[in-house]
Each structure stands twice: as C-alpha cells, then as structure tokens.
Amino acid sequence: HFENLLSRADCTKNWTEKIYRQTEVVLQPNPGARIEEFLFEKLDRKVPPRPTNGDILGQFMLEAAKEFGPGTPYGSTLIKVGDCQRRLGGAEREFLQTSSISFLTPLRNFLEGDWRTISKERRLLENRRLDLDACKARLKKAKTAEAKAAAVPDFQETRPCHYVLSASASAAEHELRVAQTEFDRQAEVTRLLLEGISNTHVNHLHCLCEFVEVQAMYYSQCHKYMQELQKELGRKSPHSLEVNSHPAGSPTDPSAFPQLNSPSPLKTDTLQIEEVQPPASGTRKAKVLYDYDAADSNELSLRADELITVYTVPGMDSDWLIGERGNQKGTVPVTYLELLS
C-alpha cells in the first residue's frame, strides 16, 4: 500500500508540473514575458501592465484610419475593426488574470508547498531507513561475535570478554529498538502526507472546472464581439436606396419651393433599385472575398471568388456599392469585395 502511495504521489507531481508549464505557454506564449513575470514574482513586485496583441493591433488600426481618412470606406472599417480588436484585447487580459488566479496559482502552490513538504519527509524517512539498516547490521555483527566466543572453550578464563560481547549486543538491540521506533513514526507521517494527495486531486478538479468556465466565458465573449462586428460590417442597412429622384436645389426639386403652410420639408421619393443606372463615369470589376446572403430584396447575394460589376451613385453610403451579376442587381458591402479595375 505504501509503495502505491509513493507511485501515485510521483505521478501527481510529474503531471501537475507538465500541465502547469504548458498552461503557462498557452496563456503567455512569449518566453521572455514569462521570464519577466517569474522574476517580478520572485522579487515580490507587481508585474507592470502589458498590452495584449489585440490591444496593439487595435491601436495600429485606429492610427492607420486617421492617416487614410476616417471618412473613406477603408478608414471607417479600420476604426470598427480596431475598436473590436481592443475589446478582444480587454477580454483576453481579463481571461489571463482570472485563469492565473483560479488555475495556475493552486497548481503552483502544490508544487512549491505541499510537494516540497512531502519530498522533505520522504528524505527523512529514507535517512531513518538507513539508520535502521545500520543498527540491524551492528546487532547482527554483535550476535555473531557473541556466538563465536561462546563456542570456543574457555581454557584461559576469558569469561569477562564474553560479558563485554554480551553488553555490546544488548546496546545494539537498544539502538535497533530506538531506530525502529523513529522509522515507524516517520513512516506514519509520510503516509499521512501521501494520503493527502487524494484531497489535492479534489482541489485540482475544482480548479480545472473553474478554468473551463473562465475559458468558455472568454471564447463566448470573443464570439459575441466578432458577431457584432460582422453584423456591423456586412449587415448594416444601406442608405443607398434613399437617393433623391431630383437633385437638391434643382428647379424641379420640391424643396426649392417653400410651402408656407407646411410644418416640415416635403419628403422626396425613394429611388427603387431597379431604377438605378450605371453612372457616366463607368463601372468597375470586383472579386468577391466572402459569401454574403442578402438581408432583403434590395441587396445582392454574393459567393466567394465570383466576379461582379460594381458602381456607386450620388448619395450612397460609402460602405456600400451597387453590384450587378447578369440580370441581377442589388447593393453589396464594400468590405466583402476586392476592387480590380
């Protein structure tokens, strides 16, 4: 039974150490950053806040949007994606902190606390065993010498020597009893510590479940952010259909003739998608990057890698274009396209 406890304890230590090290790699892939955190921890100093990769990427995108112009399709999309990346970075930072507290810390406490105590007591037990073996060897030697002396005829009256040998054997027996008692006491202490490994497994199981919950919450939050971003980029309702049939300020524009009794300007007619015609400036070819399902009859569904004709008309939202495929026509999101010519 004791050997099984020893084997189980060694197995627990080895696998806990491997899981701990690999979890560190998952949470912080940068070995330099891990070494820095280790040094700060040993110096009992707080680790300075470090931006995540999502934070850095989001900041780069926002700075690029300022350079390209936030009013351009590319610039406005960079702003949206950059904000999302920063939110993802914040979620990652919270996930790393929570995982470190709920999962890594208990594993490290076991390796640096409980296991060190177990190792220390096992070394003491090994020393007690060596002492016990030495006492057994001395007693055996004393008994052998005593028996040998008793077998030799005492022609020269050497009985006092026999008494000395007998006293030596008695002392060896006493030392053996003391060594056996100390060994048994140390074996009991070590056994109790080894049996505590079962409680360690229960504790680590609880921490593992917490880690799974935290990880699931993190991925769920990231999925939510990405869905919101995808919806904002690809499902945004275009204003391209709200194109005035009469240019503002023209003689035929109803708003050019104020109505004295009207409480508000007259609403202009909305141009239907079938009425939209390619502009005089011409059209362009575009390659579809991703599949896109039309949200309504005014949009055009897209399939990845197909080529379509696109153009814009005055008053359209900069994030949308008019797309044509054969006899089909509808609005399409710019972010799903690669303009070719």
NORWOKA-V918284 format. One line per field, one symbol per residue. psi: psi as a letter, one per 30 degrees, with the letter a starting at -180 (. if undefined). burial: I if it has 16 or more other ideal C-beta (glycine too) atoms within 10 Angstrom, else O. A space follows every 50 residues. Layout:
BEGIN
psi->???
burial->???
END
This chain:
BEGIN
psi->eeeeeeeeeeeeeeeeeeeeeeeeeeejfjeeeeeeeeeeeeghlkkkkk kleeeeeeeeeeeeeeefjffleeeeeeeeeeeeeeeeeeeeeeeeeeee efeeeeeeeeefdeeeeeeeeeeeeeeeeeeeeeeeeeeeeeeeeeeeef fkkifgigeeeeeeeeeeeeeeeeeeeeeeeeeeeeeeeeeeeeffeeee eeeeeeeeeeeeeeeeeeeeeeeeeeeeeeeeefgkjkgffhkkfkkkfl ffjfffjkkegkfllkklkkkleffkkklffallkkkkelkkkkfafflk klkkflklkllllkflkffllkkkjbfkklkkkefgljke.
burial->OOOOIIOOIOOIIOOIOOOIOOIIOOIIOOOOOOOOIOOOOOOOOOOOOO OIOIIOIIOOIIOOIOOIOOOOIOIIIIIIIIIIIIIIIIIIIOIIOIII OIIIOIIIOIOOOIIOOIOOIIOOIOOIOOIIOOIOOIIOOIOOIIOOIO OOOOOOOOOOOOOOIOOIIOOIOOIIOOIOOIIOOIOOOIIOIIOOIOOI OOOIOOIOOIIOOIOOOIOOIIOOIOOOIOOIIIOOOIOIIOIIOOOOOO OOOOOOOOOOOOOOOOOOOOIOOOOIOOOOOOIOOIOIOOOIOOOOOIII OIOOOOOIIIIIOOOIIIIIIIIIIOOOIIIIIIIIIOOOO
END
